[in-house]
Amino acid sequence: MTEILKSCATAALFVIGSALSATAAPKLSSTQQDWSVFTDTSPIECWAVTAPVSSVATKAGKATTVQRGEIGLFVTYRRGAQSGEISFRGGYPFAAGSQVTMALNSGATFTLFTQGEGAWPNTPADDAKILAALKGARSAAIPGTPGRGAVPPVKLTLWGASGASDAARGLCR
């Protein structure tokens, strides 16, 4: 993924849970089952996002409490683009140089590279493969390796991923 795409995806990840500014806050456009669809005008972007249904951190095999930021799986579109970009925000900084594996209940698995609290596919072709697989699956699990502390796996529902992704793409045509 190019540096520009990394920057754009990173910016999109930090939108959830916070306003960008008094004049340019993302707008909730719709909900599709467990997914929400947002739009923003500067730059014009549309995205679908789902939050985890569970995320229990463990240390030495025992549940533990950890502080985490916002967690979400995103499908982002930019004005005029037909292809979506997949990104994941883990809510904690991933270990430098680590990767995460997204495992779908359908049996499909995908490797994402990490930087800071985000994770992305390596190529636009990988984005397309993941998006197609998300539309046919019901759930995803994304364990990651934090820079320190407990290992907090994330489980996400994909119920509504297809409709939410299509809605986001349609808003940014």
C-alpha positions in Angstrom: 0.0 0.0 0.0 1.4 3.4 -0.9 2.3 6.0 1.8 -0.7 8.1 0.6 -3.1 5.2 1.2 -1.6 4.5 4.6 -2.0 8.1 5.6 -5.6 8.2 4.4 -6.5 5.0 6.1 -4.8 6.1 9.3 -6.8 9.3 9.2 -10.1 7.4 8.6 -9.4 5.2 11.6 -9.1 8.1 14.0 -12.5 9.5 13.1 -14.5 7.0 15.0 -15.4 8.2 18.5 -14.2 11.7 18.0 -15.0 14.9 16.0 -12.4 16.1 13.6 -13.3 19.8 14.2 -16.2 22.0 14.9 -16.9 22.5 11.2 -16.0 19.1 9.8 -17.4 16.3 11.8 -18.3 13.0 10.2 -22.0 12.4 9.7 -23.8 9.1 10.4 -25.6 8.3 7.2 -27.2 5.0 8.0 -27.0 1.7 9.9 -27.1 -1.8 8.4 -27.5 -4.4 11.1 -24.3 -4.3 13.1 -22.5 -1.7 10.8 -22.7 2.1 10.7 -22.1 4.2 7.5 -20.4 7.6 7.8 -19.6 10.4 5.4 -17.1 13.3 5.7 -16.7 16.2 3.4 -13.0 17.2 3.9 -11.8 15.1 2.0 -14.9 13.5 0.7 -14.9 10.0 2.1 -17.5 7.4 3.0 -17.0 4.4 5.2 -18.7 1.5 6.9 -17.5 0.4 10.3 -18.4 -2.2 12.9 -17.3 -2.4 16.5 -16.3 -5.7 18.2 -18.9 -7.9 19.8 -16.2 -9.1 22.2 -12.6 -8.3 23.1 -11.3 -9.9 26.3 -7.6 -9.4 27.0 -5.7 -12.3 28.6 -2.3 -12.5 30.2 -0.8 -15.9 31.0 -4.2 -17.5 30.1 -6.3 -15.4 32.5 -8.7 -12.5 31.7 -7.3 -9.1 32.6 -8.3 -5.5 32.3 -6.5 -3.3 29.8 -7.0 0.3 28.6 -7.8 0.4 24.9 -8.8 3.0 22.4 -11.6 2.7 19.8 -11.7 -0.6 17.9 -13.2 -1.1 14.5 -13.2 -2.8 11.1 -13.6 -0.3 8.3 -14.4 -0.3 4.6 -13.5 3.2 3.2 -14.4 4.7 -0.2 -13.2 8.0 -1.6 -15.1 10.2 -4.1 -15.0 8.6 -7.5 -13.3 5.4 -6.4 -15.1 2.1 -7.1 -12.9 -0.1 -4.8 -13.0 0.0 -1.1 -10.1 0.0 1.3 -10.1 -2.3 4.3 -8.6 -1.2 7.6 -8.7 -2.3 11.2 -8.0 -0.3 14.3 -7.0 -2.4 17.3 -7.3 0.1 20.1 -3.7 -0.3 21.1 -0.3 0.0 19.4 0.7 -3.2 17.7 4.2 -4.5 18.1 6.6 -3.0 15.6 6.8 -5.1 12.4 4.0 -7.4 13.5 1.1 -8.6 11.3 -2.4 -9.6 12.2 -4.4 -12.4 10.7 -8.1 -11.8 10.1 -9.9 -15.2 10.3 -13.5 -15.4 8.9 -16.0 -18.0 10.0 -16.0 -19.1 6.4 -12.5 -20.4 6.8 -10.8 -17.6 4.8 -7.8 -15.9 6.4 -6.1 -12.7 5.5 -2.8 -11.2 6.7 -2.7 -7.5 7.4 0.4 -5.4 8.1 0.4 -3.1 11.1 1.5 0.4 12.0 0.7 2.1 15.2 -2.9 1.1 16.1 -3.9 0.3 12.5 -3.7 -2.7 10.2 -4.2 -2.9 6.4 -4.0 -5.3 3.5 -0.8 -5.1 1.5 -2.3 -4.3 -1.9 -5.6 -3.0 -3.4 -6.1 -6.5 -4.8 -6.0 -7.8 -1.3 -8.6 -5.2 -0.3 -10.9 -6.5 -3.0 -10.4 -10.1 -1.9 -11.2 -9.3 1.7 -14.2 -7.2 0.9 -15.7 -10.0 -1.2 -15.0 -12.5 1.6 -16.6 -10.2 4.2 -19.8 -10.1 2.2 -20.2 -13.8 2.4 -19.1 -14.4 6.1 -20.9 -13.9 9.4 -18.0 -13.2 11.8 -14.3 -12.4 12.0 -11.7 -12.8 14.6 -8.6 -10.6 14.6 -5.9 -11.4 17.2 -3.0 -9.0 17.3 0.3 -8.7 19.1 0.5 -5.5 21.2 3.6 -3.6 21.8 3.4 -4.6 25.4 1.0 -6.2 27.9 -1.9 -8.6 27.5 -3.0 -10.2 24.2 -6.5 -8.8 23.4 -8.3 -10.8 20.6 -11.2 -9.1 18.8 -14.3 -10.8 17.5 -16.5 -8.9 15.0 -19.9 -9.5 13.5 -20.1 -9.1 9.8 -23.9 -9.0 9.8 -24.7 -6.0 7.5 -21.2 -5.7 6.0 -22.5 -6.1 2.5 -25.3 -3.5 2.7 -23.1 -1.1 4.7 -20.2 -1.3 2.2 -22.6 -0.9 -0.7 -24.2 2.2 1.0 -20.8 3.8 1.6 -19.7 3.2 -2.0 -22.9 4.7 -3.3 -22.5 7.8 -1.1 -19.1 8.5 -2.6 -19.8 8.0 -6.3 
